[in-house]
Amino acid sequence: MLSQNDDKDAIAIAPDLHKVIFENDTFRVLDVIVPPGAKAEMHWHPENVSYIATAGILRFTKPDGTTRDIDLVIGQVTAPGEGSHIVENIGITEVRAIQVELKK
């Protein structure tokens, strides 16, 4: 079980963008592919780390409405932490990340 936020889980909210490629009792690994113009509605991730496989620009919107545009580069590792957000690809290239979520 990931948490009480399972109803907002990325897989449930945006299964077209998030695919589980491995899972055990300790962590879950997602293949995240966000094509240009794609948007995932508000969803939640537990503590996680992501490896950026293809570059692009994503816009993250927090529950309070604040936004942040992030220019991701190949090989970058991000550790945004636990939380909810909307994600939208505002660039012209597909963004792909391998995301490792820690189970609690």
Backbone as a ProteinNet text record, in pm:
[ID]
protein_1_A
[PRIMARY]
MLSQNDDKDAIAIAPDLHKVIFENDTFRVLDVIVPPGAKAEMHWHPENVSYIATAGILRFTKPDGTTRDIDLVIGQVTAPGEGSHIVENIGITEVRAIQVELKK
[TERTIARY]
84.8	0	88.7	54.2	134.1	97.2	-31.3	-76	-226.2	-276.6	-418.5	-455.2	-357.4	-383.1	-394.6	-418.3	-425.5	-529.9	-638.1	-739.8	-688.1	-576.4	-513.4	-381.8	-360.6	-237.7	-219.1	-96.1	-65.2	-115.2	-105.7	-150.6	-302.2	-376.8	-522.6	-566.7	-498.2	-536.5	-491.1	-369.3	-313.5	-242.4	-318.6	-254.9	-194.5	-236.5	-178.7	-37.9	-1.7	130.1	221.5	166	242.4	221.9	329.1	322.1	412.4	359.3	440	525.9	659.7	748.9	812.7	802.3	850.1	787.9	757.6	704.7	733.2	772.8	786.6	740	771.8	725.2	795.3	908.5	988.2	967.3	956.5	941.2	864.8	824.8	755.7	830.6	854.7	924.8	825.4	819.1	728.6	806.3	753.6	800.7	701.4	747.5	660.8	692.4	591.8	608.3	499.8	545	452.6	473.5	386.1	398	370.9	415	386.1	234.8	195.8	55.5	-20.1	37.4	-31.1	-35.2	-141.5	-160.2	-218.5	-162.2	-216.2	-281.6	-408.4	-480	-415.6	-464.6	-405.7	-389.8	-266.4	-235.7	-123.7	-97.1	-5.3	103.4	225	336.3	392	431.1	504.8	646.5	728.7	870.6	927.1	1001.4	1048.1	1171.9	1231	1342.7	1319.9	1353.2	1332.8	1461.2	1483.4	1594.4	1533.3	1579.9	1524.9	1594.2	1514.4	1567.8	1558.9	1458.4	1449	1412.9	1473	1461.3	1330.3	1292.4	1174	1136.5	1022.3	976.6	841.7	836.6	712.3	668.9	536.8	479.2	412.8	450.6	392.9	305.4	183.1	90.4	56.9	82	55.6	-91.8	-139.8	-279.6	-319.1	-222.1	-254.1	-257.5	-234.1	-240.5	-108.7	-3.5	126.5	180.2	249.8	306.7	457.5	521.5	666.4	697.2	765.2	808.3	950.7	973.8	1105.4	1158.2	1276.7	1345.3	1433.5	1390.9	1461.1	1561.6	1676	1779.8	1807.7	1853.1	1885	1990.8	1967	2060.3	2038.1	1950.3	1918.7	1845.7	1873.7	1802.2	1729.9	1600.8	1521.6	1468.1	1448.6	1392.4	1291.9	1174.2	1078.3	1010.1	1017.6	954	807.7	746.8	606.1	517.7	408.4	315.1	225.6	133.5	36.7	71.4	35.3	55.3	-20.3	-38.2	-79.5	49.1	65.8	183.2	135.3	202.4	167.6	296	303.4	418.3	389.5	461.7	441	545.4	631.3	736.1	695.5	794.1	768.5	823.8	884	939.9	874	870.4	820.3	919.1	867.8	951.8	932.6	1045.1	1039.1	1127.4	1073.6	1146.9	1121.8	1221.9	1206.8	1198.5	1086.1	1058.4	1052	1127.4	1128.2	1057.6	944.9	866.6	891.6	918.4	937	801.9	783.1	658.5	675.8	568.9	575.1	499.5
-119.1	0	124.5	222.7	343.6	443.7	475.3	564.5	583.7	674.7	705.8	781.2	825.4	899.9	809.8	679.7	587.6	628.5	695.9	738.6	849.2	910.8	1014.3	964.7	835	773.8	804.1	828.9	863.3	757.9	631.6	524.1	530.8	560.6	569.8	694.9	805.9	933.6	945	900.2	916.7	789.2	680.7	555.1	561.6	659.4	676.5	735.1	799.1	861.4	786.3	708.8	638	487	411.6	266.1	204.4	108.4	36.8	-64.3	-55.2	-151.1	-247.5	-215.6	-306.2	-261.7	-360.8	-328.1	-442.2	-404.9	-502.2	-436.2	-493.7	-438.9	-309.2	-277.4	-161.1	-41.3	-65	46.3	5.6	107.7	89.7	173.5	116.3	186.6	216	343.7	386.8	433.2	401.6	459.1	570.6	693.8	810.1	873	875.9	935.3	1041.5	1166.7	1279.3	1344.6	1313.6	1373.8	1524.1	1597.1	1740.6	1764.5	1859.5	1894	1806.3	1694.2	1604.3	1664.7	1628.6	1682	1572.9	1557.6	1466.1	1551.7	1526.2	1601	1579.6	1648.6	1643.5	1498.8	1463.4	1329.6	1339.1	1227.5	1222.9	1118.8	1149.1	1054.1	1048.2	928.5	920.6	973	970.6	1009.4	936	1008.7	947.8	1015.9	949.6	1004.7	967	1059.8	1035.3	1057.3	969.6	983.6	1028.1	1140.5	1195.1	1129.1	1059.5	986.7	1068.2	1154.8	1245.8	1384.3	1485	1623.6	1688.1	1793.7	1870.4	1966	2031.8	2130.3	2086.3	2070	2034.4	2147.3	2167.4	2263.7	2184.1	2216.1	2152.5	2255.4	2216.9	2302.9	2235.3	2304.7	2252.9	2273.2	2206.6	2222.4	2366.9	2449.7	2589.6	2679.1	2619.8	2694.3	2749	2742.3	2791.2	2698	2756.1	2677.2	2695	2593.7	2599.5	2525.7	2593.8	2532.3	2482.9	2355.9	2296.5	2246.4	2294.7	2253.1	2134.5	2016.3	1892.8	1853.9	1800.3	1757.5	1608.2	1545	1402.2	1376	1274.1	1236.3	1306.2	1404.1	1475.5	1381.3	1396.9	1322.7	1424	1401.6	1491	1413.2	1482	1421.7	1520.4	1530.7	1632	1604.8	1483.3	1451.2	1415.2	1382.7	1343.1	1462.9	1440.3	1548.9	1532.8	1627.8	1630.6	1740.1	1715.9	1815.4	1776.9	1875.7	1855.5	1867.1	1784.1	1797.7	1812.9	1904.2	1930.3	1951.4	1887.4	1907.4	2030.3	2138.7	2263.9	2283.6	2183.8	2191.5	2124.5	2104.1	2043.5	1901.7	1852	1717.2	1631.1	1501.9	1407.4	1398.1	1402.2	1387	1245.1	1179.2	1044.1	1039	978.4	964.6	826.1	773.2	652.3	699.9	673.6	724.1	608.9	621.1	519.8	580.4	519.8	564.2	472.7	532.3	454.3	425.6	302	267.3	293	330.3	361.2	258.3
0	0	0	-84.6	-93.6	16	33.5	140.5	132.5	216.8	212	85	8.1	-114.9	-237.3	-217.1	-329.4	-432.7	-390	-485.5	-577.1	-541.2	-623.4	-684	-679.4	-729.6	-878.2	-919.6	-1057.9	-1156.7	-1120.4	-1208.5	-1228.2	-1122.6	-1132.2	-1209	-1187.7	-1248.7	-1393.9	-1423.3	-1558.9	-1604.6	-1624.6	-1666.5	-1806.8	-1886.7	-2020.2	-2013.8	-1901.7	-1886.5	-1790.9	-1699.5	-1595.7	-1609.2	-1627.3	-1636.4	-1530.1	-1455.6	-1357.4	-1432.8	-1414	-1479	-1379.9	-1250.3	-1145	-1014	-928.6	-797.5	-701.3	-579.3	-471.3	-341.6	-227.8	-100.5	-60.6	-124.2	-86.3	-177.7	-307.9	-401.2	-526.3	-602.1	-729.6	-832.2	-949.6	-1056.6	-1168.8	-1207.6	-1313.8	-1435.5	-1552.3	-1677.9	-1708.2	-1701.2	-1719.2	-1854.4	-1941.3	-2074.2	-2091.4	-2113.9	-2126.1	-2263.8	-2359.9	-2493.2	-2490.3	-2591.4	-2597.6	-2587.8	-2504.3	-2487.4	-2390	-2346.6	-2253.2	-2113.4	-2039.9	-1905.6	-1816.8	-1698	-1596.9	-1490.5	-1463.5	-1360.8	-1223.6	-1123.8	-989.9	-943.8	-909.4	-860.3	-758.2	-693.4	-580.7	-603.3	-554.1	-551.7	-409.9	-365.3	-239	-261.8	-158.8	-172.4	-293.3	-380	-504.5	-559.3	-657.7	-733.3	-879.5	-971.2	-1113.7	-1191.7	-1289.5	-1384.5	-1516.7	-1569.9	-1693.9	-1813.9	-1894.6	-2010.4	-2138.8	-2150.6	-2264.9	-2213.5	-2272.9	-2225.8	-2267.8	-2195.5	-2230.4	-2119.5	-2136.5	-2039	-1983.6	-1853	-1785.8	-1693.6	-1687	-1593.2	-1481	-1357	-1239.2	-1167.9	-1135.9	-1063.2	-931.6	-823.2	-688.4	-651.6	-548.6	-506.4	-474.8	-433	-401.6	-525.6	-644.8	-770.1	-819.2	-738.4	-784.2	-892	-989.7	-1098.6	-1104.4	-1160.9	-1181.2	-1310.6	-1403.2	-1528.6	-1509.3	-1544.9	-1526	-1659.4	-1696.8	-1818.5	-1781.9	-1818.6	-1782	-1889.2	-1847.8	-1940.8	-1922.5	-2028.2	-2024.4	-1917.5	-1837.2	-1731.9	-1599.4	-1596.5	-1472.4	-1377	-1249.5	-1146	-1058.8	-1038.8	-954.7	-835.2	-725.9	-604.5	-545.4	-608.2	-565.9	-433	-383.9	-256.9	-273.5	-161.9	-160.1	-187.8	-260.5	-280.3	-400.6	-413	-521.8	-620.7	-747.5	-851.4	-978	-1063.8	-1202.4	-1281.8	-1383.6	-1469.9	-1613.8	-1686.4	-1826.2	-1905.6	-2022.2	-2109.5	-2194.8	-2167.7	-2240.2	-2349.1	-2367.8	-2469	-2599	-2685.1	-2817.1	-2827.7	-2719.3	-2720.2	-2613	-2639.2	-2539.9	-2424	-2302.4	-2182.9	-2130.3	-2101.9	-2045	-1921.9	-1815.5	-1690.5	-1633.9	-1565.8	-1486.3	-1341.8	-1279.9	-1144.7	-1046.1	-938.9	-831.7	-711.7	-674.7	-559.2	-440.6	-326.4	-204.1	-141.1	-98.8	-30.1	118.1	185.4	326.8	407.3
[MASK]
++++++++++++++++++++++++++++++++++++++++++++++++++++++++++++++++++++++++++++++++++++++++++++++++++++++++

